[in-house]
Amino acid sequence: MQISVSTFYRGADAVPVAVAAWESVAFRSIGSAEEEIDPAANVSSHWVWGLLSRFDLMPHEELTKRLSVGNVPSTELQRAQNLEKAAAFYIDRALQEIANDDRSKLPYHLVRFVHWAVRAAKNYGKVLETEPVALLKNVRRRDDHSELLCIVGDKLVRVLRAELETLELMLVDNRLTRHYQANVTNADLSQDVGDLADNLSDLETHLQIFEIGAGIGGMILPILEALTRGRDEAALQKHTSTDITSRFFVDARNKLAKWSDRITYTKLDISHDPLTQGFTARQFDIVVAANIPHAIANMITTMTNVRTLLKPRGKLFLLGANLCGQWGHRTSVYHPCTTTLCTSLCDSRQ
């Protein structure tokens, strides 16, 4: 027999306030009615009660405090400003070169990027008339994250003319992996997501997780580490890693080899019904979608498809440090020009 139990206390004005909830509590026999045993002998005589704080029941202020990464160092702010200037230069230069191009036959994601770039360049307002040689040299040498921005920026005109796929640049010499590892903002947010998953595992110890746009496994790694840390057995039953392309799966398998017996890799286009792509409805406790909002053409359709995969009361971890266009605003110290230059152009990963 299974039941669900919720407890409340009577708050102000006699309004019930939730204290705790148990889902699918299972009862089982601890002895046979035909045996002459004392059933209570198998029940522990010692009980320890502790409060497990649940993130989704916390006041917003407390949750924000728990997930805060603290103040941004001044060096990171300066780095962000330099990235912003470099990205603005590359975008403005590319827009001038393609100003008279016929874009009617370009892929949707490139047309959308150009429309966003025009607005971003206009809002930025500080167009550099000459190439900032010293600035670009410093940015390129700063770290792998900054270097990739310059590499993409150098080839941006060819990318926007559909002559070159951004991934062709990103996958050389493991650049994409190194880019994510050097991205401080992405690392901080990944840690927060890992903490959220760990909190859910206090009550759900056999989590089934589904990841959209998994790429090389950079986002799921902190989650798997959090679900394994300090435990004899990971609080993970299954992880399904998906992407619109299979190009990243080899690197992901290497990065996540420790959990290989619990991970399945498969292709998925979340803009279409996942049930027609071999997946089962209402199967997953958590759906992770990191750094993909900029690539979503129709948010309502996509979120409907995501909801199909989630169990009742399942959680969606939607992370977008690079939000732009119709979905976004400034979500970090970076101007949209900075991070979107390297990420929004990857939407043709077939």
N, C-alpha and C positions, 0 to 999 in steps of 0.2 A: 504494500500500500504506500502511496505517496501523497503528501499534502503540502500546501504552502502556508506559511505562518507569517503574519505581520503583527508587530506590537506598537502601541501608541501610548502617549500620556496626554492627559487633558491639560491643554495650555490655557492661555488667556481667553476669556470669553467662552470657555468650555470647548474650544476648537481642538480637535485631535491633532497631535504632532507626531509624525513618524519617528520611531526609535530604531527599529531593526526589522529586517525581513529575511525570511528563509524560503527559498524556492525548491520545490521538488524534494522535500524531506522524505527519505525512504525509511520505512519500518521493516525490520526483519526479525525473524525468530532467533532467539539465542539458545533455544533448546527444543527438544521434541516433547510433545505432550505424552508420548508413550514411554519416555525415559523418566526414571526416578532420580532427577537432579534438582538442584536448587538454581533456577534461572538467574536469580540475582547474583550468584557467585561470579558470573562472567561480566557483570557490570562494574565499571570502575567506581571505587568508593571515594575518589578524590576528583574534585571539579575545580577548574580555574576559569574565572570569568574575566574577559578583557574586552575593551571597546575597540572595535575595528572601524576607523574613520572611513567613510565611503565618500569618494570624491563627488559623485553625482547628488549627494545629499548635503554637501557643505554649502554654507553661504558663499556667495560669489567673492566677497572680499577675502575670505579665508583661503578659498581655492586659488585665487590669484597670487596670494602670498606664498602658498605652498609650491606653486609652479614657477615662481619668479626666478630668473637667472641673475638678478642683481643689476647693478649699474654697468653700462657698457664702458670699457676702458677707453681712455682718450686716444690711445694708439689705434684702436679699432674704429673709432669715429673718424680719425684722419685717413685711415685706409679706405673707409667707405666713401669719404668725400673724393678721394683720388679716383676710385673706381667709377664714381658717378661722373666725374669730368671726362674720364676716358671713354665711357660708354656713350655719353652725350656727343662727343666728337665723332666717334665711329658712326653712330646713327645719323647724325646730321650730314656727314660726308656721303654716306650711302644714299640717303634720300635725295641729295642734289644730283648724284650720278644717274639715278633711275627715274628722275622726275618726268621724263618724256617717254618712258617705257609703256608699252601696251600690257596691262596686267590682267586682261580679261580671261586669259587662259592659265593663270597661275593657280596653284593649289589653294584651297580655302584658307589654310593656316597661314600661308605667306601673305595673302591679301589682308587678312585680319591683323597680322603683325605690322604691316606697312601702315594701316589705318591707325593702329595704336601708336606707332613710332612718330607719326606726324603730330599727334596730340601731345605725346610725351616731350618731343623736342620743343614744341610751342610753349608748353608749361614750364619747361626747364629755363628757357629764355636766355641762357648764357652760351651762345654759339661761338666757338673758337674759330677765328678766321684762318689761322695757320696751324699746321700740325704741331701739337705740343710734344716735341721730341723728348725732352727731358722727363716730362710727366709719364709718357708711355713707356719709356725705358725703366723708370722706377717701378711702375705698376707691373710690368712684365716680369721683373726680377723679384717681386715681393713674395709671392707664393704661387702654388699651383692653381688656386682659385683665380687669382688675378691674371696669371699667364694665359689661362684658357679664354678669358674675356678678350685679351688682345689677339689671340689666334683666330677666334671667330670674327672679331672686328676687322682684321686684315682682309678676310675673305667675305665680308658681309654682302658686298655688291653681287658677287657670284651666287651666294645663297639666296638672295632676294630675287634673283633672276631664274631660280630653279636650275642652275647649272651645277650646283654642288649641294649635297646633303650635309647638314651640320654634324650628323653622327660620323661622317667620314673623317671629320677633324677631331671629334671627341674621343673616338675609340683608338686613335693612334697612341702608342706608348702609354697606354693605360691612363690617358689624360682625364677621362670622366671620373674614374675612381679617385684619382688624386685631387680633382676639383672638389668633390664632395667632402673628402677628408679634411681639406683646408678651409672649408666654409664654416666659419665659427657660428654664424646664425643657425645654419642647418644642424650643427652638432648640438647646440643648446636646445633647439626644439625637439630633436630626436630623443634627448634625455628626458624631456617632459613627457613625451609619448610613452617611453618606457616606464616611467613612474605611474602613469595612468593605467597601463596594462597590469602592472604589478599590484596596484590597488584593487583592480577587478578580480585578480586571482585569489584574493583573500577568501572569497566566497565561491568563486568558480574555478576549481583547481584543475579542470580538464578543458581548457579553452580551445576552441577551434577558430583559427584566424584566417582571414582572406585578405590578400593584398593586391591592390590595383596599381599598375604602373610600377612594379617592384624594382625594375632596373637591375642594378648590380647588388642589391641587398643592403644598401647603406642604411635605410630607414628601419627595416625589420630587425637588424642586428641588436640595437639597444633594447628592443622589446624582448627578444629571445634571451638576451643576457639577464634582463630584469626578472624574467620568469624562471630563470635557472639559479640565480644567485641565492646562496644559503639554503638550498633545498637538496634533498636526496634525489628527488624526481622533479623534473621540470613541470610547471603547471601548464603544460601544453599537450593537447591530444593530437592536433594536426594543424599545419600551416600550409595554405595553398598560395603559392607565389605566381602571379600572373603579370603579363605585359603584352602589349600589342605586337611585339616582336620577340623572337627567341634569341636574338643576338646577345642578350645580357646573361643568359642562363648559365653559361660556363663560368663566368666570373662569380656569379652569385653562388653557385655550387661550391666553389673553392672557399669563398668567404664564410659560408654557413655550413661547412662540412660537419661541424660538431653536432648539428641537429638533422643530419641528412635522412635519418630513418623516419622523421616526422614531417618532412617537407616534400610537397609535390610542385613541380614546375609545369606550367601550361600557358598557352596563348589565350588572350581574351581581349575583345573589343567591347568595353563597357558602354559604348554608345548604342549598342544593340542588346536585345534581351539575352541575359546570360543563360536562361533556361534553354534557349535554342542552340547554345554553344556547349552543352553537356554538363551544366552545373545544376545543382538541386536547390530548390527554394527553402528558405527559413532554416539554413544549416549552420550558420556561423555566429559566434558570439561577438566577434569584432571584425569590422572591415576597415583596413588601413588604406588611405589614399593620400599619398604625400607627393607634393610638387607636381600635381597634375591639373589643378583648377584652370591654369592658363591654357590647357589643351582641350578643354571641354567646350564643345560647340553649343550644346543645349543642356543647361544645368538641370532643368526639370526632368527631362528624359533620363539623364544619367543617374540622378538621385533616386528616381523611381526604380531603375534597374538595380542600384545598390540596395535599396530597401527590400527587394525581392530575396536577396541573399541572406539577410539578417534574421536571426531568431527574434521572437517577441522580446522586447526590452534589450535587444542587441545594441552595440555601440558602433558609431562611425567615427574614426579618427581622421578628420580631414585637415591636412596640413598644407599650407601654401605660403611660404615666405616670399614667393615670387609672383604674387597675385598682380594682375594688371587688367587693363581693358574694362569690359563691362562688369567683371566680378570684383575688381580689386581697388585697393587704396594703399597707402603707405603702411606696411605692416612691420617694418623694421627700420633700422637706421639707413637702409639703402634706398636710393631713389629708384623708381621702377626701371629706369634705363639700365641700371647696373646689372641686376640679376636676370632680368628677362632677356637680355641680349643673348645670354648663353643657354637659356632653357626654353624659351617660347618657340624656338626654331626647330625643336626636336619632334614636332607633332606628326611628322610623316614617317614614323618608325614602323615600317611594314616588313 
